[in-house]
Amino acid sequence: MPGRPLLSRLYGDPFALAYLGICATLTVWALASSTAEHEDASLAGVIPVLATAPVSIAALALPGGAPAFVLAVALGALVNAAAITWCSRRLRGGRR
């Protein structure tokens, strides 16, 4: 395992990659629906934040609007994906 690149070790699990894809899709959906003119558009950003909690909630304290929102969700998703990879490897007993 020491020869594997860091990104492959952290995010090489299929479950973690699927989670990152879902989080990216939710973020794009939230940003697209926030420009829509309907009543629930302002609540669309809650879904990606909850999907990437708890890190994204702490990172939302950053000032800034849409860039801070994307940064908070991305940071939360990356931390959670690394945790998913770790849990998946432990459950499999270290086997690939």
Secondary structure, DSSP 4 states (H G I P E B T S, - for coil): -TTS-HHHHHH-SHHHHHHHHHHHHHHHHHHHHTTS-SGGGGGTTHHHHHHTTTHHHHHTTSS-SHHHHHHHHHHHHHHHHHHHHHHHHHHHTT--
